Amino acid sequence: MSRRALFAEEIIAFQHGEHRHLRGGCVITEGDRVVYVGPPVDLGEDVERHDFGPAFIAPGFIDSHAHLTSAPLDRTTVEDTGKPQFWFTSLAELLPAMTRAMRPEDERAMADFSVAELIRSGTTTVMEIGWQGDHVADTAERAGIRAYVAQGYGSAKWRTPDGRRMVIDWKEDDGFDGFHDACAFIDRVDGRANGRIRGYLSPMQVAMVSPALLAATRAEAEARDCPVALHTSEAVFEFREMVSREGMTPIEWLEAQGFLSERCMLGHVIFTAGHSWLNYPGRDLEILAAHGASVAHCPWVFARRGYVMESFARYLDAGVTMCLGSDTAPQSLLKQMQYGAVLAKTVERDSRRATAGQMFDAATLAPARALGRSDLGRIAPGAKADLTVWRLDGFSTTPSRDPVRLLVHSAEPEDLRHVMVDGTWVMRERRLTQLQEATVVAAARRAAQRVWSRMGDGPAALDILSAPTLRPFA
Ligand SMILES: [Zn+2]
């Protein structure tokens, strides 16, 4: 099996249970694994050497919450929009209108673009929730990224009949047809590509899943030993729906259903008891910590609508496993780490909180723990060879004395030079090795034009829901 030795000025290496700063070291990989990290050693024969010089090697990011088939469409459409009566979420009007205008071929074009965007910003493992599971699994396999893919399902759908309130339409089959499809999907893809492609479960949204479907999901996840993703406490109207319907917060209700466990990757969890927009007391954070449930925190998608988690630092203090996800455009954990840190510092009015180290852990070690993967999110002997090589002589990376702060607060995707997943280079010299970049970009541009034009010129037209910044030049 071929061995590679990677040399760089600096390496973020895993030692004694944490990331450490290794200067002037090397990483040796063999097949899909790291076999050595440390000071340079005598390599012997039959070793492929790569000396990256002024660069640092870091573990690839784990994006714990992504929607590959739709996220790119948020770019230049969602910003500056929202209505006070929906507490500014775009779940009520803009996103449903865009979703209605999408066709499967558009979703597939977006998924291909998304996988390229993720790799180009340092993500080597992604947890996808969506509707084109087979295509996403195929693209992920081809592109070389590691992917956990969930085919979404649920017991109900929400909509607004009048632009003023939300109603929930429950399905006759309670969502079990979709659940069985999701299980069959896992059977089809799980373990493909040397285990790089994994299936998992997502009943989508806490306010739109019945107790029966939730119980079936939990039992299935245990039988399959797979994670479960659920959007929870992501909007004020959802929190109020749960409180009025169940007399409990979404988190309290999940606990009462016996659903919470270390398998749970709860998306967002912004509006928990004690949040200033709710004025509702409770023990949500303690409940999450007691059951070992993880949070996929996606700061940017909410911050651009004017609300924040209160706060990332306090969730960590409570003992909650905090992970980061992209959820929207841009699909870059660099941006999520920086927004996560800055927003938490601002909420806490304390510059010492939400450190770069904590944000970096939330993009590496914490999601690996949530996935039950001690072989991901780190550079250590026995871990998967999922790693990234960043230049140290770029304008955004010069000078540097701390590679973690550099990643969180300064580095740009353009500073990323090479990406390896499962021991294979999936990006070299900033070019994807398995995807045609020009092709996926052109296809995504065409798909967006189709979707936006299909939204028509009525009340759901894009220019009505999201007025352009500039008037046309006449
Ligand atoms: Zn989501």
Boltz pocket constraint, residues with backbone or C-beta under 6 A from the ligand:
constraints:
  - pocket:
      binder: B
      contacts: [[A, 65], [A, 66], [A, 67], [A, 129], [A, 231], [A, 267], [A, 327]]
      max_distance: 6.0
